Amino acid sequence: IFAKVEMAPRDPILGLNEGFAADTRAEKVNLGVGVYYDDNGKIPLLAAVRQAEKARLEAAPARGYQPIEGPAAYNAAVQNLLFGAGHDLIAAGKVVTAEALGGTGALKIGADFLKQLNPDATVYISDPSWENHRALFQNAGFKVENYPYYDAATRGVDFAAMKASLLGLPAGAIVVLHACCHNPTGADLSESQWGDVVEACRERGLVPFLDIAYQGFADGIEPDAVAVRLFGNSGLQFFVSSSFSKSFSLYGERVGALSIITDGKDESARVLSQLKRVIRTNYSNPPIHGGAIVAAVLNSPELRKMWEDELAGMRDRIREMRSSLVDKLAAEGATQDFSFVTAQRGMFSYTGLTVAQVDALRDDYGIYAVSTGRICLAALNTRNIDYVAKAIAAVTRA
Ligand code: PMP
């Protein structure tokens, strides 16, 4: 049965990690990852998480099956984070939330549910997008196309082209939108541009699917939810996938959620019943630990405050690395203007480095970046940033 199985192409980012692991140079730096590291180059275990875990360990709860959609306390916490506690949508029973296996799992159960609702729809993702969006929706059976997004000339969003494209889509088309901290470019929409996107979705009858994997990494929990809240106040129906991998530094626990915004209580009950069938036939119900920790932190004022401070610490450190990199590149005599790096948001920057420059960074310096020129600012720290700035200045010198 396996004789004709072909070798699948290597995941470009995981392949990069393998190359990095095999590199024996002491000064090597991996900027290809999508993970937040602290200034010591370690993935942090947040103090709020540690406290919640300690309390849980002491309580030693039984490990029965969870509800198919996950625990109510977790799902309510997710909704409050997305829309703000007490939002009308929540009070009106218009938000259906199910815990999911990370942001990826949320996208997957959303995609499988959408396939049942609208099997012939095309899915539109930004050009470029997180590398898993296309394959994930294709594997759910959809045709996937791009809408214009990044403008290499301005290193920002070509919003005129994006808007024109959305306004040309057929009714029922599914549009995947990065709610904040666009991966891989770091280029986000302004609030007024989001307002235009909401209106384009309304005008064309599109199905918005917001992906929020970095809430709190740009400006803060509330400001980073601006797109979700504009959609929330629009009266439209839409999907939101949440990930807590980064914001709680719980990558391997696989904590996320899918929220679906409906027309009202009755619709919510029907939607939830169908979503539960999707989950039940997939992995039955979510694991306990990660969701319990996130719910415990979000639902305790003391732990929540601690988490917000730690999240702000991660956000501020990335910002410092951005401005420090720009300053150091200039000091190293870089001939290009890299000031755009401080305007980009979240963990990533599309640096504009060419494939040849990325290759030179790897071959000559042991610095690994994605071949598209994407680097992770959260992999920089006070010990490696001088070396990285010197290397980038050297490989980009005209
Ligand atoms: N969406 C985007 C835009 C992402 O960048 C990521 C993770 N890198 C995800 C979804 C998936 O998140 P998770 O690891 O929680 O599955």
Residues whose N, C-alpha, C, O or C-beta is under 5 A from the ligand:
A	BS01	PMP	G34 L101 G102 G103 T104 G105 W130 N183 D211 A213 S243 F244 S245 V255 G256
